[in-house]
């Protein structure tokens, strides 16, 4: 996984989610907590919508949620929180410990 280079402004996190998906709800909750520590802009997309189906196909996501960090594949399925925290810390030049 490549972390996008530091960029001005908040990180864009895209979550492609499905109805009744517990991992999806968990990811959105985790992102809300991370937004307290990092500047984030979270966008949710329904996996059954045309844009959602296209993102799932393009990134070959086996399951929801598909999570993109600045339009780059980050994860599919349960959100790896520590991995995301480390990626965000690196993006913003913060120490993660």
URURCOR-V527875 format. One line per field, one symbol per residue. ss: DSSP state (a for helix, b for strand, c for the rest). phi: phi as a letter, one per 30 degrees, with the letter a starting at -180 (. if undefined). burial: # if it has 9 or more other C-alpha atoms within 8 Angstrom, else .. Layout:
ss=???
phi=???
burial=???
//
This chain:
ss=ccccccccccbbbbbbbccccaaaaaaaaaaaaacccccbbbbbbbcccaaaaaaaaacccccccbbbbccbbbbbccccaaaaaaaaaaacccccc
phi=.ccedebdiddcccccbcdicdddddddddddddddcbdbbcbcbddcdeddddddddchddadddbcchicecabjeddddddeddddddcicdcb
burial=..........########..#.##.###.##..##...##.#..###...###.##....#..#######..#######.....#######......
//
